[in-house]
Structures are given as C-alpha cells and as structure tokens.
Amino acid sequence: MTYKRNEKGLLEKTDYKFNEDGSVDWRSMIDPKHLYPNKGWFESRGEPMPRSPEGLADNQLLIKLSGIKELAKLRGFDGVRYEVIKCEKDHVAVKCRIHWIPNFESGMYYSLKEGDEDYFNSRVAFEDIANATTENTSSFAQKFLETIAANRAFVRCVRNFLNVHIVGADEIDSSQGNTSPPATKEVKRPDKLSPINLLMEKVDLGEEDFSTFKDILRGLWKNKQYQNEKAADWESWDDIPKREVVKILGIID
C-alpha cells in the first residue's frame, strides 16, 4: 500500500495532534485500542485493576507492538536495520536503527525525493538497543531471545525518537522473579482446555499479545519448523484454524 504525504511529510487525510511548539504530539496519535492497563503496576501497589485505559497516566499503561508499528508508519520511515550486538545461549542484545523520512520536524520537507542530492542527508537516523535474557523472559519466549530482543529494540527506538513515555508491552520483564510484576497473561476464554487456550498457555502469551506470537511464527518459518503462507493473514488468535493450532503445539511441545 502506498501512503500519500503532503509537502510537510504528513499523511494526507490524517488528523494530527500538535504540541504548543508546533511539533506533532505523537503520544496523542496513539489509538486507544493499542493501550491497556499495566496490571503489574497496580498489583505491585495493591490497587484494583482498571477495566479500561481511559484516564490512566502514561506510567500506568502498556502499548501493544501494533501501536508502535502504527506510530512508525504515521511518522514515516524508509529503512530499518538490526545489528546483533551479543548472541549467546542465555543473552541476546540487538541494536535497531531506523531511518526516518524527512518532514517539517527534522527541518527538511518531504518535497525532497529519493535521488535528489540532499535526500539522503535529510533523513534522520535514530537507534536504540535492547536485550533479552533467560532472566527477563519466561517460558517459551526463552527459545526466541533474538526475536524478543529485536522487538524490544524496535519499540524503544520508536518510543524514544517520538518522545512517547508509555512502556511497550514487549519491553516488560516477563520472568517470574522480577521485582516489578509484568502484566499477567490472563486467558479469558470459557473452555480452558481448548487447543487455542493450550497454545496461549504454552507460549505464555495473552489475548493482547498476538503480534508477539506472529513474530514467534516468523522465527519458526525462518528455521523451517513451521511454514504456512496463510499465517500472514492471521490477525488474532481466533483466526488460527484448529488443525493449525494442533500442528504448532506439536512443533513447540
């Protein structure tokens, strides 16, 4: 899909929110559907868990990976590069570098086109680093430390560049021994013994974490353990056919 932008680098037909200084208020551009209460924050303080993210402060919220990806798309970028800084059995560190397209915030307008003399220099490069270890992940995620680390680095790179202070769900320490409890992966389905519930429990992911599961599937594809072209079209747990759930369970068991 091609997104049309105006001369300032902003998407057409998009209602942008702005700060008093004229810059884009990227925090306000997050669709509430990508936010949910950080259960760990409330549990660690003995406070009741809110039913919705409405009215909560940024430090009481988590943002889904889908929300981070949407923010990156809104801002606009033309390159993402990952560099594995450390890769050991129990510790992986990855650096993410994003090349953002020129816009009015970076001092250059989008009217510059690729091939123009100043186009490359007008791009803004920003990078951040994150790790995944056996001490800050849990259960099945420990088999995909590289994927988890890459996701965390991408999330931090986008958040820090756009000045968004809501922690990404992928950044949360999901180990059982952490001092700040993560958002609990609750499975709110009537049949706890259904194949999809068993899969969610096996990979230690909840309803809100399907995007992370898709990254796990990409890892399985890369390792030629599970290859199904239709998986790219799955957008929720309920989109996975029961027979495919059984196949995946057999692979990761």
C-alpha positions in Angstrom: 0.0 0.0 0.0 1.3 3.5 -0.9 0.7 6.2 1.6 0.4 9.8 0.2 2.0 12.6 2.2 1.9 16.3 1.8 5.0 18.5 1.4 5.5 18.6 5.2 5.8 14.8 5.3 2.5 14.2 7.0 0.0 11.6 5.8 -3.0 13.0 3.9 -6.4 12.6 5.4 -5.0 12.0 8.8 -6.0 14.2 11.8 -2.7 15.1 13.5 -2.4 16.4 17.0 0.2 19.1 17.7 2.1 20.5 20.7 2.2 24.1 21.6 5.6 24.5 19.9 4.1 23.2 16.6 5.6 19.7 16.7 3.4 16.6 16.4 2.1 15.3 19.7 2.9 11.6 18.9 1.6 10.4 22.2 -1.9 11.8 21.3 -1.7 10.0 18.0 -1.9 6.5 19.6 -5.2 4.9 19.1 -6.7 3.8 22.5 -7.2 0.3 21.1 -3.5 -0.2 21.3 -3.3 0.7 25.0 -4.2 -1.3 28.1 -3.6 -1.0 31.8 -0.3 -2.3 33.2 -1.6 -4.9 35.6 1.8 -5.3 37.2 1.9 -1.6 38.1 -1.4 -1.9 40.0 -0.7 -5.2 41.6 2.7 -4.1 42.9 0.8 -1.2 44.7 -2.1 -3.3 45.9 -4.5 -1.2 43.8 -7.6 -2.6 41.9 -7.1 -3.2 38.2 -8.9 -0.7 36.0 -11.3 -2.1 33.4 -10.0 0.3 30.6 -7.0 2.5 29.9 -9.2 5.6 29.9 -7.9 8.3 32.3 -4.8 6.5 33.3 -1.3 8.1 33.4 1.3 7.0 30.9 3.3 5.1 33.6 0.1 3.0 34.3 -0.3 1.9 30.7 1.3 -0.5 28.3 1.3 -0.1 24.5 1.0 -3.1 22.1 3.5 -3.7 19.4 0.8 -2.9 16.9 0.5 0.6 18.3 4.2 1.1 18.0 4.1 0.0 14.4 1.3 2.3 13.6 3.2 5.3 15.1 6.2 4.4 13.0 4.0 4.3 9.9 2.4 7.7 10.7 5.8 9.3 11.2 7.2 7.6 8.1 10.5 5.7 7.6 12.3 4.1 4.7 14.7 1.8 6.4 15.1 -0.4 9.5 18.4 -2.1 10.3 19.1 -4.6 13.1 22.5 -5.4 14.4 23.1 -8.3 16.8 25.4 -6.9 19.5 25.6 -10.1 21.5 24.3 -13.5 20.8 24.7 -16.2 23.5 22.6 -19.0 24.6 21.1 -17.1 27.6 21.7 -13.4 26.4 20.9 -11.7 23.2 21.4 -7.9 22.6 20.1 -6.2 19.4 20.5 -2.7 18.2 17.8 -1.2 16.0 18.5 1.7 13.6 15.6 3.5 11.9 16.0 5.9 9.0 13.1 8.3 9.3 11.9 10.2 6.2 12.3 14.0 6.1 9.5 16.1 7.5 9.0 19.6 8.8 10.1 18.5 12.3 13.5 17.5 11.1 14.0 20.8 9.3 13.6 19.3 5.8 10.4 19.0 3.8 9.0 15.9 2.2 9.2 17.5 -1.3 12.8 16.1 -1.5 12.6 12.9 -3.5 14.9 9.9 -3.5 17.7 10.6 -5.9 17.9 14.3 -5.0 21.3 15.4 -3.8 20.1 16.3 -0.3 17.7 13.4 0.1 20.0 11.0 1.9 21.4 13.7 4.2 17.8 14.8 5.1 16.9 11.5 6.6 17.1 11.3 10.4 18.7 8.2 11.8 18.0 7.1 15.3 19.0 3.9 17.1 18.4 2.1 20.4 19.4 -1.1 21.9 17.6 -3.8 24.0 18.3 -7.3 25.3 16.5 -10.5 26.0 17.9 -12.9 28.5 16.7 -16.0 30.3 16.3 -13.8 33.4 14.0 -11.2 31.8 11.9 -13.6 29.7 9.8 -16.6 30.6 8.6 -19.9 29.4 8.5 -20.3 25.6 9.9 -16.9 24.9 13.3 -18.0 26.1 13.5 -20.1 22.9 13.3 -16.9 20.8 15.6 -14.5 22.6 16.8 -12.9 19.3 13.2 -12.2 18.3 12.3 -10.7 21.7 15.4 -8.6 21.7 14.7 -7.2 18.2 11.1 -6.4 19.1 12.3 -4.6 22.3 14.9 -2.6 20.4 12.4 -1.5 17.7 9.9 -0.5 20.3 12.4 1.6 22.2 13.8 3.1 19.1 10.3 4.3 18.0 9.2 5.4 21.5 12.4 7.4 22.3 12.5 9.1 19.0 8.9 10.2 19.1 9.0 11.1 22.8 6.4 8.6 23.9 6.7 7.6 27.5 4.3 4.6 27.6 6.3 1.4 28.0 5.9 -1.2 25.3 4.3 -4.5 26.3 7.3 -6.2 24.6 9.7 -4.4 26.9 8.2 -5.8 30.1 10.3 -8.3 32.1 8.2 -11.4 31.8 10.3 -13.5 34.2 8.6 -14.9 37.3 11.3 -13.5 39.7 11.2 -9.8 38.7 10.7 -7.1 41.3 8.1 -5.3 39.2 5.5 -7.8 38.1 4.6 -7.8 34.4 1.1 -7.7 33.1 -0.3 -11.1 33.8 -1.2 -13.1 30.7 -4.8 -13.9 31.5 -6.7 -16.2 29.3 -10.4 -15.2 29.4 -12.0 -18.0 27.4 -14.7 -20.3 28.7 -13.0 -23.6 27.6 -9.6 -23.6 29.2 -8.8 -27.0 27.6 -9.4 -25.8 24.1 -6.5 -26.1 21.7 -6.1 -22.3 21.4 -6.0 -21.9 25.2 -3.4 -24.6 25.4 -1.3 -22.8 22.8 -1.6 -19.4 24.6 -0.5 -21.0 27.8 2.3 -22.9 26.2 3.8 -19.7 24.7 2.9 -17.7 27.8 1.0 -15.1 25.9 -2.4 -13.5 26.5 -5.2 -12.0 24.3 -3.3 -8.8 23.9 0.0 -10.4 22.7 -0.9 -11.9 19.3 1.6 -9.6 17.5 4.3 -11.2 19.6 3.1 -14.7 18.6 3.3 -13.7 14.9 6.9 -12.9 15.5 7.4 -16.3 17.0 5.8 -17.8 13.9 8.3 -15.9 11.7 11.1 -17.5 13.8 9.6 -20.9 13.2 9.3 -20.1 9.4 12.9 -18.9 9.3 14.0 -22.2 11.0 11.8 -24.2 8.6 9.9 -25.7 11.5 6.5 -24.4 10.5 5.7 -22.9 7.1 2.2 -21.8 6.3 1.7 -18.9 3.9 -1.8 -18.3 5.2 -0.4 -17.4 8.6 0.5 -14.0 7.3 -3.3 -13.2 7.2 -4.0 -14.2 10.8 -4.8 -11.1 12.8 -6.0 -12.7 16.1 -5.9 -16.0 18.0 -9.3 -16.8 16.6 -8.1 -16.7 13.0 -5.8 -19.7 13.6 -7.6 -22.9 12.3 -7.9 -25.6 14.9 -5.8 -28.0 12.8 -3.0 -25.5 12.6 -3.1 -24.9 16.3 -2.6 -28.6 16.8 0.3 -28.6 14.4 2.0 -25.7 16.1 1.6 -27.3 19.5 3.2 -30.4 18.2 6.2 -28.4 17.0 6.8 -26.4 20.2 6.0 -29.1 22.6 
